[in-house]
Amino acid sequence: MDACVIILSRRGLRDVRGCAFMLPMNLSSTLTLGLTLGAILATLHFVVLPAVVRLAWRAPRVRERDTPARHGLPFEAVRITTAGQKQLHGWWITQDCAAPAAVLMHGWGGNAENLLPLGAALYRAGWSVLLADARNHGLSDDDGFSSMVKFAEDLDHALDWLKKRPDPGATRVALVGHSVGAAAALLCASRRRDLAAVVSLAAFAHPRAIMRSIMDANHIPYVPIGWWMLAFIERVIGARYDAIAPCATIARITCPVLLVHGSADASVPLADAHAIHAARGETAAELLVIPGADHRFVPLDRHVDVIVGFLGRHDGSGRFIEDDEGHQQGAEGEREHSTQRGAEHHQA
């Protein structure tokens, strides 16, 4: 009995010692594996995925090929200092005397040339016009990650530059933006009290929603990749999506706003325009739906009359505007005609 106990005890002791010897080896392997996986995940989180996001959401740079001179417009190529001492390229098309001025901002991957037809129409209606390239676009400086926040910053600096011009001053200033430039114009206007009017062309209602739709179109799963990308971008731009979304900023704007959207817009759903308009609160905002127009309103010169008409009602001059047939009509008449066209489209 005693011998058995001793043998069992020794065997048990050997087993225990074996286990004691093996545990550190298992623990070491586990720690090594964990540290390796941790290093891989950390590299993915801090290096690889941010690089992928910056590459995937990088705005394509397209430089201008056209100039205002080809449209018979007198202009000056200007450089405007924006955030971080970066330089914006712009075209300053000015009247010979004090006049209302409009600052025009293109959309993602665009440049000043995109809104040149509208700029030409505004100039002929008596406006001075500043067409600017956002950072990372056109002929403006590079500056890391593009975002709606940076577009809005560039608009702010363009407005401040305009106010300091030594030539005949702007009696009233309006903003016009397209797509992300439109969302940025609404954000910029929500922070200022010195604007006469804002025109938004095809703005999206919420940045999170539009980015999710882009991810869905590219078959990017929301969990976990899409969710991580959205969180990363929000951190990089330094602003909460809910705070800068057009459906939130519209109610903080104190000047009149015209929301223009094409019924055939395949990039930003028409429902976004309705959502922004529904969230307007006390803001004097109008919604104009252009039947058959796409996201780029191509050709843009077919639709400039309604924009010029709206701005003409808020330029402080009380002037009349000539239509395509050379007849003079009040800007209010233009609004009624345009609104009726939109209403007819909804009924159809």
Buried (B, 14 or more C-beta within 10 A) or exposed (E): EEEEEEEEEEEEEEEEEEEEEEEEEEEEEEEEEEEEEEEEEEEEEEEEBBEBBBEEBEBEBBEBEEBBEEBEBEBEEBEBEBEEEBBBBBBBBBBEEEBBBBBBBBBBBBBBBBBBBBBBBBBBBBBBBBBBBBBBBBBBBEBEBBBBBBBBBBBBBBBEBBEEBEEBBBBBBBBBBBBBBBBBBBBBBBEBEEBBBBBBBBBBBBBBBBBBBBBEEEEBEEEEBBEBBBEBBBEBBEBEBEEBBBBBBBBBBBBBBBBBBBBEBEBBBBEBBBBBBEBBEEBEBBBBBBEEBBBBBEEBEEBBBBBBBBBBBBBEBEBEBEEEEEEEBBBEBBBEBBBEBBEEBEEE
